[in-house]
């Protein structure tokens, strides 16, 4: 059996026995001569038998032809079946490949989706963290601002209450004597802290304006602030690490300075300088005081300052500037001011008292000026 036939499951008819029988019959007939055949056939009476034999051979030929046609049909069927099997196998391979491609594409897509999901989650988490941190910072800033506002209001309330209490206590003992009030005159019955806030300006503004004088006193061991008021310049010196002492005639202002941790004492300016040992301080600052003094006492103040200073010690005096166009409206807002002191006149008094290296500088929008001088002798 042929291998292809066995694989296809088909068995073809074998025409060889019929073909061999036909060849034997044909060979026998050819070996007899034509005459012998006719004679024998005529005398032996086998003419009909010859006809039968020829018919049998024709049947065998027809049978062989039929078998051959059947074999050809089966061969064609086998070929078609093989082609079908190969096509089915090819389709199966293609199907498996398609399934594998789809699976790989699905896995790749799943990995992309997972990666995108992780990136999106990380981004959202980061945004959430940033928003949360910003919200926390904003909340802290608002809380800090509210706390500062409440603390400021609370401190202002405490200051107001303390001022009222001080005023009541002072009134029960004796009326304060202002620095500029001459003998025999009474001080105006006003709230000096409230007056200074409105007409001199806030402590922050005054402190910032006077901070420029600190550089003159760098290296000083001890500095006096004559007429220290609310203590703005004392704070500037303290912030710079310079030991400073304030002198103020008004008890309320002295108590206010002490409430801020500043060193100030209540005393008459002239009495304090007279009792001070000569050459004991490195520097003296006197801001917005000279215009409150009787004109005849200003030279005396400058001489006393010269006595208190060490040799080379510095005196800085700040005063209202009468050369400013807005001087009149500015100067007479303070009812305790007596008369302006022009810078040339003050410089002359300094020269008379033995000061040297005198310099004048404008400040505060030319409403004020400052004059500095050093003790030479």
Backbone torsions as a table, in degrees:
resi	resn	phi	psi	omega
1	UNK	NA	135.6	178.9
2	UNK	-66.1	143.9	-178.9
3	UNK	-63.3	-43.9	178.6
4	UNK	-60.7	-38.3	-179.5
5	UNK	-66.3	-41.2	179.7
6	UNK	-64.4	-41.7	-179.7
7	UNK	-64.9	-34.6	179.5
8	UNK	-79.4	-14.8	-179.0
9	UNK	79.5	23.7	-177.9
10	UNK	-119.3	145.0	175.8
11	UNK	-122.1	116.5	-178.0
12	UNK	-85.1	149.7	176.6
13	UNK	-70.9	140.7	-177.4
14	UNK	-99.4	108.0	-177.4
15	UNK	-85.8	3.5	-173.6
16	UNK	-65.5	-41.8	177.8
17	UNK	-56.3	-42.3	180.0
18	UNK	-65.3	-41.0	-179.7
19	UNK	-64.6	-39.5	179.9
20	UNK	-65.2	-41.0	178.8
21	UNK	-63.6	-41.3	179.3
22	UNK	-63.6	-39.0	-179.7
23	UNK	-67.9	-38.2	178.5
24	UNK	-64.5	-41.8	179.0
25	UNK	-64.7	-41.6	-179.3
26	UNK	-65.7	-38.6	-178.9
27	UNK	-66.7	-39.1	178.6
28	UNK	-64.3	-40.6	-178.8
29	UNK	-67.8	-34.0	-179.0
30	UNK	-73.7	-26.5	-177.4
31	UNK	-71.3	-21.9	178.5
32	UNK	-92.3	139.0	178.7
33	UNK	-70.7	161.8	-176.5
34	UNK	-67.6	-33.8	-176.8
35	UNK	-72.8	-45.2	-179.5
36	UNK	-59.0	-40.1	-179.1
37	UNK	-62.0	-41.5	-178.2
38	UNK	-70.5	-36.8	-177.7
39	UNK	-68.1	-50.3	-179.3
40	UNK	-60.6	-43.5	-178.2
41	UNK	-64.4	-34.7	-178.5
42	UNK	-75.5	-43.3	-176.8
43	UNK	-78.6	-33.4	-178.7
44	UNK	-87.4	-11.7	177.4
45	UNK	73.8	36.0	-179.2
46	UNK	-110.6	27.6	178.6
47	UNK	-63.7	-40.5	179.2
48	UNK	-67.1	-32.5	179.5
49	UNK	-66.1	-37.3	178.8
50	UNK	-63.6	-40.5	177.4
51	UNK	-62.5	-37.7	179.9
52	UNK	-66.0	-39.2	-179.7
53	UNK	-65.9	-41.3	178.7
54	UNK	-64.6	-35.7	178.7
55	UNK	-67.9	-37.7	178.5
56	UNK	-63.7	-40.6	178.7
57	UNK	-64.0	-39.7	177.6
58	UNK	-62.1	-39.9	179.1
59	UNK	-64.0	-40.5	179.1
60	UNK	-64.4	-39.6	178.3
61	UNK	-61.5	-43.5	179.9
62	UNK	-63.4	-38.5	179.7
63	UNK	-64.4	-43.8	179.6
64	UNK	-61.5	-42.7	179.0
65	UNK	-61.5	-40.7	179.5
66	UNK	-64.2	-41.4	179.4
67	UNK	-64.4	-41.2	179.5
68	UNK	-62.9	-42.1	178.6
69	UNK	-63.0	-39.8	179.3
70	UNK	-63.8	-41.3	178.9
71	UNK	-63.2	-41.2	178.6
72	UNK	-63.4	-40.5	179.3
73	UNK	-64.0	-41.6	179.3
74	UNK	-66.6	-37.5	177.9
75	UNK	-62.8	-43.4	177.2
76	UNK	-62.5	-40.9	178.9
77	UNK	-64.0	-41.3	178.1
78	UNK	-61.3	-42.2	179.3
79	UNK	-61.2	-44.4	179.7
80	UNK	-63.4	-40.2	178.9
81	UNK	-64.2	-39.3	179.2
82	UNK	-65.0	-41.6	177.5
83	UNK	-62.7	-40.1	178.4
84	UNK	-63.2	-42.4	-179.8
85	UNK	-64.0	-42.7	179.4
86	UNK	-64.0	-41.1	178.6
87	UNK	-63.0	-41.0	179.5
88	UNK	-64.4	-42.0	179.0
89	UNK	-63.1	-41.9	178.3
90	UNK	-63.2	-41.0	179.0
91	UNK	-63.8	-39.4	179.6
92	UNK	-64.4	-41.4	178.3
93	UNK	-62.6	-44.4	178.8
94	UNK	-62.7	-40.0	178.5
95	UNK	-62.9	-44.1	179.5
96	UNK	-63.8	-40.4	177.5
97	UNK	-63.1	-42.3	178.7
98	UNK	-62.0	-42.2	178.6
99	UNK	-63.7	-41.6	178.8
100	UNK	-64.2	-41.3	178.0
101	UNK	-63.3	-42.5	179.2
102	UNK	-63.3	-40.8	179.3
103	UNK	-64.0	-43.6	178.7
104	UNK	-64.0	-41.6	178.3
105	UNK	-64.0	-39.7	178.9
106	UNK	-64.3	-44.7	178.6
107	UNK	-63.0	-41.8	178.2
108	UNK	-62.4	-43.7	179.1
109	UNK	-64.2	-40.2	178.6
110	UNK	-63.3	-41.1	178.2
111	UNK	-64.5	-40.6	177.6
112	UNK	-62.5	-43.9	179.8
113	UNK	-63.5	-41.1	179.1
114	UNK	-64.8	-42.2	178.7
115	UNK	-63.5	-44.0	178.5
116	UNK	-63.2	-39.1	179.5
117	UNK	-65.1	-41.4	178.5
118	UNK	-64.8	-43.1	179.2
119	UNK	-63.0	-43.5	179.8
120	UNK	-63.4	-41.7	179.0
121	UNK	-64.0	-43.1	179.0
122	UNK	-63.2	-41.8	179.1
123	UNK	-63.8	-45.5	179.2
124	UNK	-62.7	-39.1	178.7
125	UNK	-65.2	-41.9	178.5
126	UNK	-63.5	-45.4	178.2
127	UNK	-60.8	-41.3	179.7
128	UNK	-64.0	-41.7	179.3
129	UNK	-64.4	-43.5	179.0
130	UNK	-62.8	-44.6	179.5
131	UNK	-63.0	-41.1	179.3
132	UNK	-64.0	-44.2	179.0
133	UNK	-63.9	-42.4	179.6
134	UNK	-64.2	-41.1	176.8
135	UNK	-61.9	-40.4	178.8
136	UNK	-65.2	-42.5	179.1
137	UNK	-64.1	-43.6	179.0
138	UNK	-62.0	-42.1	179.5
139	UNK	-63.6	-41.1	177.7
140	UNK	-64.1	-41.3	178.8
141	UNK	-63.8	-43.1	178.7
142	UNK	-64.8	-41.7	179.2
143	UNK	-63.7	-42.1	179.1
144	UNK	-64.7	-41.8	178.9
145	UNK	-64.4	-43.2	178.0
146	UNK	-62.8	-40.3	179.6
147	UNK	-64.0	-43.7	178.7
148	UNK	-63.7	-39.6	179.3
149	UNK	-64.6	-45.8	179.7
150	UNK	-64.8	-40.7	179.0
151	UNK	-63.6	-41.2	178.1
152	UNK	-62.3	-44.4	178.3
153	UNK	-63.8	-39.6	179.3
154	UNK	-65.3	-42.6	178.4
155	UNK	-65.2	-39.3	177.2
156	UNK	-64.0	-38.5	178.2
157	UNK	-64.7	-43.7	178.8
158	UNK	-62.8	-44.3	178.9
159	UNK	-60.2	-41.8	179.5
160	UNK	-63.4	-43.9	179.6
161	UNK	-65.8	-43.8	178.7
162	UNK	-62.6	-39.0	179.0
163	UNK	-63.3	-42.2	177.7
164	UNK	-62.8	-42.9	179.8
165	UNK	-64.9	-42.1	178.5
166	UNK	-63.5	-42.1	179.8
167	UNK	-62.1	-40.7	178.5
168	UNK	-65.5	-42.5	179.7
169	UNK	-66.3	-40.5	179.9
170	UNK	-66.5	-41.1	179.6
171	UNK	-62.8	-32.0	-179.9
172	UNK	-72.5	-25.7	-178.7
173	UNK	-93.8	-60.3	-179.8
174	UNK	-169.6	152.1	178.9
175	UNK	-72.0	137.4	179.9
176	UNK	-68.9	148.6	178.2
177	UNK	-102.0	114.4	-179.7
178	UNK	-67.7	156.5	-176.6
179	UNK	-60.2	-38.9	-174.3
180	UNK	-87.3	-6.5	-176.4
181	UNK	-73.5	124.3	178.1
182	UNK	-75.4	166.1	178.1
183	UNK	-57.9	136.2	179.0
184	UNK	89.8	-7.6	179.2
185	UNK	-109.5	146.8	178.9
186	UNK	-98.4	152.3	178.3
187	UNK	-76.1	152.7	176.1
188	UNK	-62.7	137.7	-179.8
189	UNK	-81.5	71.5	-177.5
190	UNK	-128.8	164.1	173.7
191	UNK	-80.5	105.1	-173.6
192	UNK	-65.9	-35.2	179.1
193	UNK	-66.5	-43.6	178.1
194	UNK	-66.3	-39.0	178.3
195	UNK	-62.6	-44.6	-179.6
196	UNK	-65.4	-37.6	179.4
197	UNK	-62.0	-38.1	-176.8
198	UNK	-82.0	-42.8	-170.1
199	UNK	-104.1	-27.3	175.1
200	UNK	-89.1	-28.3	-178.1
201	UNK	113.2	168.1	-179.5
202	UNK	-65.7	158.4	178.4
203	UNK	-59.5	-38.7	179.9
204	UNK	-60.8	-43.9	-177.8
205	UNK	-68.3	-43.2	179.8
206	UNK	-66.5	-41.5	179.9
207	UNK	-61.7	-40.9	179.5
208	UNK	-68.2	-35.5	179.6
209	UNK	-68.7	-34.7	-176.8
210	UNK	-89.4	-6.5	-179.6
211	UNK	-63.7	-23.7	-178.3
212	UNK	-68.7	-17.3	179.8
213	UNK	-82.2	-12.9	-175.6
214	UNK	-61.4	-36.9	-176.3
215	UNK	-60.9	-26.3	179.5
216	UNK	-69.0	-24.4	-174.4
217	UNK	-106.0	13.0	177.8
218	UNK	-63.1	132.7	-177.4
219	UNK	90.8	-5.1	179.2
220	UNK	-76.4	145.5	179.5
221	UNK	-87.0	-41.5	179.7
222	UNK	-144.6	136.2	-178.8
223	UNK	-128.5	139.3	174.9
224	UNK	-100.3	139.6	172.7
225	UNK	-114.9	101.6	-177.3
226	UNK	-82.6	125.8	-175.1
227	UNK	68.5	53.9	-170.1
228	UNK	-69.7	-15.4	176.8
229	UNK	58.9	-125.1	-179.1
230	UNK	-81.4	-3.3	174.0
231	UNK	87.8	22.4	-178.2
232	UNK	-62.0	-44.4	-178.6
233	UNK	-73.9	-29.8	174.1
234	UNK	-60.9	-38.3	177.3
235	UNK	-66.0	-40.7	178.8
236	UNK	-61.1	-43.5	179.6
237	UNK	-67.0	-40.9	179.5
238	UNK	-62.6	-41.6	179.1
239	UNK	-62.5	-25.9	-179.9
240	UNK	-93.7	4.5	177.8
241	UNK	77.9	23.1	-179.7
242	UNK	-104.1	128.4	178.8
243	UNK	-69.4	126.3	-175.7
244	UNK	-138.6	149.2	178.6
245	UNK	-133.3	133.7	179.9
246	UNK	-101.8	148.7	176.3
247	UNK	-125.9	126.2	-175.8
248	UNK	-148.3	137.1	-178.3
249	UNK	-81.7	-22.6	-176.2
250	UNK	-89.5	122.3	-175.7
251	UNK	-66.0	-35.8	180.0
252	UNK	-63.1	-42.0	179.1
253	UNK	-68.7	-36.7	176.6
254	UNK	-62.3	-44.2	178.9
255	UNK	-64.1	-35.4	178.8
256	UNK	-65.9	-41.4	177.0
257	UNK	-62.8	-43.6	180.0
258	UNK	-63.8	-32.8	178.1
259	UNK	-65.6	-20.5	176.9
260	UNK	-96.1	7.8	178.4
261	UNK	80.1	19.6	179.9
262	UNK	-95.7	154.5	179.5
263	UNK	-94.4	109.6	177.9
264	UNK	-142.3	148.5	178.6
265	UNK	-134.0	147.4	179.4
266	UNK	-84.3	125.3	-179.5
267	UNK	-166.5	153.4	169.8
268	UNK	-70.8	136.2	-172.9
269	UNK	-60.5	-46.2	-176.6
270	UNK	-70.6	-39.2	178.7
271	UNK	-64.7	-40.3	-179.6
272	UNK	-62.8	-46.7	-178.3
273	UNK	-68.2	-34.0	179.8
274	UNK	-66.5	-38.9	-178.0
275	UNK	-80.8	-14.8	-178.7
276	UNK	-73.1	137.8	-180.0
277	UNK	-66.6	141.6	-175.4
278	UNK	-65.8	138.3	175.7
279	UNK	65.2	43.6	-176.0
280	UNK	-108.2	-10.8	-177.7
281	UNK	-123.7	155.9	-179.9
282	UNK	-90.3	-27.8	-176.0
283	UNK	-154.1	154.0	177.6
284	UNK	-135.5	132.4	173.7
285	UNK	-118.3	135.6	-178.9
286	UNK	-136.4	100.4	-173.5
287	UNK	-107.5	123.3	175.9
288	UNK	57.3	44.7	-179.3
289	UNK	-117.6	-41.5	-169.5
290	UNK	-61.5	-30.7	-179.5
291	UNK	-73.3	-10.5	177.5
292	UNK	-89.5	-13.4	-174.9
293	UNK	-85.8	150.9	168.4
294	UNK	-59.3	136.2	-175.1
295	UNK	-53.2	-33.9	-176.7
296	UNK	-71.2	-19.0	-175.8
297	UNK	-94.3	-10.3	-178.7
298	UNK	-62.9	-46.2	176.4
299	UNK	-59.2	-35.9	177.8
300	UNK	-62.9	-41.7	179.0
301	UNK	-60.2	-42.3	-177.7
302	UNK	-67.1	-39.2	178.7
303	UNK	-65.1	-41.4	178.4
304	UNK	-63.2	-38.3	176.8
305	UNK	-63.7	-39.6	178.4
306	UNK	-63.0	-36.9	179.0
307	UNK	-67.8	-38.1	-176.4
308	UNK	-72.8	-26.1	-176.0
309	UNK	-80.9	146.6	169.7
310	UNK	-72.8	167.2	178.8
311	UNK	-64.2	128.9	-176.0
312	UNK	85.2	-1.5	178.6
313	UNK	-65.3	155.1	-172.2
314	UNK	-107.3	137.6	172.5
315	UNK	-118.8	125.3	176.8
316	UNK	-121.1	124.3	180.0
317	UNK	-119.7	126.3	174.9
318	UNK	-107.0	135.2	-177.0
319	UNK	-146.9	163.7	176.0
320	UNK	-67.8	144.0	-174.9
321	UNK	-97.7	106.2	-178.3
322	UNK	-70.2	-11.1	179.2
323	UNK	-85.4	-4.3	179.1
324	UNK	-77.3	137.2	179.8
325	UNK	-59.7	-30.3	-179.3
326	UNK	-93.6	17.6	-173.3
327	UNK	-60.5	-46.4	-173.1
328	UNK	-59.7	-50.2	-178.8
329	UNK	-63.8	-31.9	-178.2
330	UNK	-80.1	-43.3	-171.1
331	UNK	-67.6	-44.3	-171.1
332	UNK	-88.3	10.3	170.7
333	UNK	-69.4	-24.1	178.7
334	UNK	-99.5	111.4	-176.2
335	UNK	-69.2	-13.4	-179.4
336	UNK	-87.4	-5.3	176.7
337	UNK	-75.7	138.7	-177.1
338	UNK	-96.1	-59.4	-177.9
339	UNK	-157.4	149.0	179.3
340	UNK	-70.3	157.4	178.1
341	UNK	-122.0	105.0	179.5
342	UNK	-63.1	151.8	-177.9
343	UNK	-61.2	-41.8	178.6
344	UNK	-61.3	-36.1	179.1
345	UNK	-67.6	-42.5	179.3
346	UNK	-64.9	-38.4	176.7
347	UNK	-63.2	-37.5	178.2
348	UNK	-64.5	-44.3	178.2
349	UNK	-60.3	-38.5	178.9
350	UNK	-65.0	-42.3	177.7
351	UNK	-62.9	-41.8	179.9
352	UNK	-62.0	-32.7	-177.9
353	UNK	-86.1	3.4	175.7
354	UNK	91.7	16.7	177.2
355	UNK	-86.1	153.1	176.2
356	UNK	-136.8	-179.0	-177.7
357	UNK	52.0	50.9	-177.0
358	UNK	-81.6	133.5	179.6
359	UNK	-140.6	142.4	-179.8
360	UNK	-117.7	135.8	176.3
361	UNK	-137.0	140.5	178.8
362	UNK	-83.1	157.7	179.8
363	UNK	-160.3	165.8	175.8
364	UNK	55.9	47.8	177.3
365	UNK	67.4	27.2	179.5
366	UNK	71.6	2.9	173.2
367	UNK	-69.4	-29.2	-179.5
368	UNK	-125.1	165.1	170.4
369	UNK	-139.5	161.1	176.4
370	UNK	-129.2	141.0	178.1
371	UNK	-124.9	133.5	-179.2
372	UNK	-121.8	146.8	179.8
373	UNK	-155.5	157.0	-179.9
374	UNK	-120.4	144.1	176.4
375	UNK	-71.4	127.0	-174.6
376	UNK	-99.2	-31.9	-175.9
377	UNK	-96.2	NA	NA
